[in-house]
């Protein structure tokens, strides 16, 4: 199995910034896309940003211009830089990775989630 370990969540004031980090470990063969999702209470989990193995990116409309996703393939790590945070960004943020095993099975793995709270 693959494990995803997240860090960087916390409590910030509106307009502040945070950087989330996620590192994959375990029985890694090939990791294709990696990304960040978030889920607020009472709402569905939604895509925040994703990045392909070739560093192509896509973002939710609500975070374009404020968030930046990047990755280090050698370290199997994905980062999410979040600027100009708003109260509506408050959610549990989850890292995910699209993994292909040595046997050819494709599985999406999820991190445990890290809380981001934006409030004055």
FIZA-927619 format. One record per residue (C-alpha): residue number from 0; residue in three letters; chain; x, y, z. Coordinates in nm, 3 decimals, padded with zeros to 5 digits. Each point is the difference from the previous one (the first is absolute). Layout:
% residues N
ATOM	NUM	ala	A	X	Y	Z
...
***
This chain:
% residues 120
ATOM	0	unk	A	00.000	00.000	00.000
ATOM	1	unk	A	00.087	00.366	-00.031
ATOM	2	unk	A	-00.021	00.243	00.288
ATOM	3	unk	A	-00.043	00.376	-00.036
ATOM	4	unk	A	00.116	00.221	00.286
ATOM	5	unk	A	-00.121	00.360	00.007
ATOM	6	unk	A	00.127	00.298	00.192
ATOM	7	unk	A	-00.040	00.377	00.011
ATOM	8	unk	A	-00.362	00.050	00.099
ATOM	9	unk	A	-00.094	00.242	00.272
ATOM	10	unk	A	-00.187	00.310	00.107
ATOM	11	unk	A	00.049	00.325	-00.192
ATOM	12	unk	A	-00.169	00.337	-00.029
ATOM	13	unk	A	-00.174	00.105	-00.321
ATOM	14	unk	A	00.258	00.113	-00.253
ATOM	15	unk	A	00.265	-00.225	00.147
ATOM	16	unk	A	00.195	-00.280	-00.164
ATOM	17	unk	A	00.075	-00.365	00.063
ATOM	18	unk	A	00.206	-00.263	-00.176
ATOM	19	unk	A	-00.120	-00.359	00.002
ATOM	20	unk	A	00.236	-00.287	-00.067
ATOM	21	unk	A	-00.071	-00.365	-00.077
ATOM	22	unk	A	00.255	-00.278	-00.036
ATOM	23	unk	A	-00.078	-00.346	-00.135
ATOM	24	unk	A	00.177	-00.308	00.131
ATOM	25	unk	A	-00.039	-00.377	00.003
ATOM	26	unk	A	-00.019	-00.240	-00.292
ATOM	27	unk	A	00.028	00.264	-00.269
ATOM	28	unk	A	00.035	-00.104	-00.360
ATOM	29	unk	A	-00.143	00.283	-00.210
ATOM	30	unk	A	-00.183	00.308	00.121
ATOM	31	unk	A	-00.185	00.182	-00.273
ATOM	32	unk	A	-00.209	00.300	00.102
ATOM	33	unk	A	00.008	00.144	00.351
ATOM	34	unk	A	-00.239	00.250	00.143
ATOM	35	unk	A	-00.174	00.174	00.284
ATOM	36	unk	A	-00.368	-00.019	00.088
ATOM	37	unk	A	-00.194	00.162	00.280
ATOM	38	unk	A	-00.320	-00.067	00.187
ATOM	39	unk	A	-00.191	00.242	00.218
ATOM	40	unk	A	-00.266	-00.117	00.247
ATOM	41	unk	A	-00.321	-00.093	-00.177
ATOM	42	unk	A	00.156	00.028	-00.344
ATOM	43	unk	A	00.140	-00.243	-00.252
ATOM	44	unk	A	00.371	-00.046	-00.045
ATOM	45	unk	A	00.120	00.220	-00.285
ATOM	46	unk	A	00.312	00.028	-00.210
ATOM	47	unk	A	00.225	00.289	00.094
ATOM	48	unk	A	00.297	-00.060	-00.229
ATOM	49	unk	A	00.164	-00.286	-00.188
ATOM	50	unk	A	00.332	-00.050	-00.171
ATOM	51	unk	A	00.106	-00.265	-00.250
ATOM	52	unk	A	00.330	-00.184	-00.017
ATOM	53	unk	A	00.098	00.245	-00.272
ATOM	54	unk	A	-00.083	00.297	00.225
ATOM	55	unk	A	-00.317	00.099	-00.178
ATOM	56	unk	A	-00.241	00.161	00.246
ATOM	57	unk	A	-00.365	00.079	00.048
ATOM	58	unk	A	-00.181	00.192	00.272
ATOM	59	unk	A	-00.346	00.052	00.135
ATOM	60	unk	A	-00.138	00.333	-00.116
ATOM	61	unk	A	-00.032	00.113	00.360
ATOM	62	unk	A	00.376	-00.021	00.062
ATOM	63	unk	A	00.146	00.109	-00.333
ATOM	64	unk	A	00.251	00.277	00.047
ATOM	65	unk	A	00.033	-00.070	00.371
ATOM	66	unk	A	00.121	-00.360	00.027
ATOM	67	unk	A	00.297	-00.164	-00.171
ATOM	68	unk	A	00.065	-00.373	-00.024
ATOM	69	unk	A	00.342	-00.149	-00.070
ATOM	70	unk	A	00.174	-00.335	00.036
ATOM	71	unk	A	00.340	-00.160	00.044
ATOM	72	unk	A	-00.012	-00.332	-00.182
ATOM	73	unk	A	00.330	-00.119	00.145
ATOM	74	unk	A	-00.142	00.039	00.351
ATOM	75	unk	A	-00.357	-00.100	-00.087
ATOM	76	unk	A	-00.114	00.324	00.159
ATOM	77	unk	A	-00.272	00.247	-00.092
ATOM	78	unk	A	-00.031	00.353	00.138
ATOM	79	unk	A	-00.289	00.243	00.015
ATOM	80	unk	A	00.079	00.364	00.061
ATOM	81	unk	A	-00.309	00.187	00.112
ATOM	82	unk	A	-00.002	00.380	-00.003
ATOM	83	unk	A	-00.267	00.256	00.084
ATOM	84	unk	A	-00.198	-00.255	00.196
ATOM	85	unk	A	-00.369	00.063	00.054
ATOM	86	unk	A	-00.242	-00.133	00.261
ATOM	87	unk	A	-00.166	-00.209	-00.269
ATOM	88	unk	A	00.329	-00.186	-00.044
ATOM	89	unk	A	-00.053	-00.156	00.343
ATOM	90	unk	A	-00.012	-00.377	-00.045
ATOM	91	unk	A	00.185	-00.323	00.050
ATOM	92	unk	A	00.252	-00.027	-00.280
ATOM	93	unk	A	00.088	-00.343	-00.137
ATOM	94	unk	A	00.297	-00.100	-00.209
ATOM	95	unk	A	-00.049	-00.269	-00.261
ATOM	96	unk	A	00.213	-00.193	-00.244
ATOM	97	unk	A	-00.086	-00.211	-00.302
ATOM	98	unk	A	00.222	-00.308	00.033
ATOM	99	unk	A	00.072	-00.285	-00.235
ATOM	100	unk	A	00.144	-00.312	00.165
ATOM	101	unk	A	00.264	-00.234	-00.135
ATOM	102	unk	A	-00.282	-00.243	-00.081
ATOM	103	unk	A	-00.177	00.268	-00.204
ATOM	104	unk	A	-00.280	00.085	00.242
ATOM	105	unk	A	-00.107	00.363	00.025
ATOM	106	unk	A	-00.099	00.137	00.337
ATOM	107	unk	A	-00.069	00.348	00.131
ATOM	108	unk	A	00.143	00.051	00.348
ATOM	109	unk	A	-00.103	00.267	00.247
ATOM	110	unk	A	00.174	00.169	00.288
ATOM	111	unk	A	-00.153	00.026	00.344
ATOM	112	unk	A	-00.098	00.362	-00.051
ATOM	113	unk	A	00.129	00.319	00.154
ATOM	114	unk	A	-00.222	00.275	00.140
ATOM	115	unk	A	00.023	00.351	-00.142
ATOM	116	unk	A	-00.194	00.262	00.191
ATOM	117	unk	A	-00.021	00.360	-00.124
ATOM	118	unk	A	-00.155	00.230	00.257
ATOM	119	unk	A	00.060	00.329	00.176
***
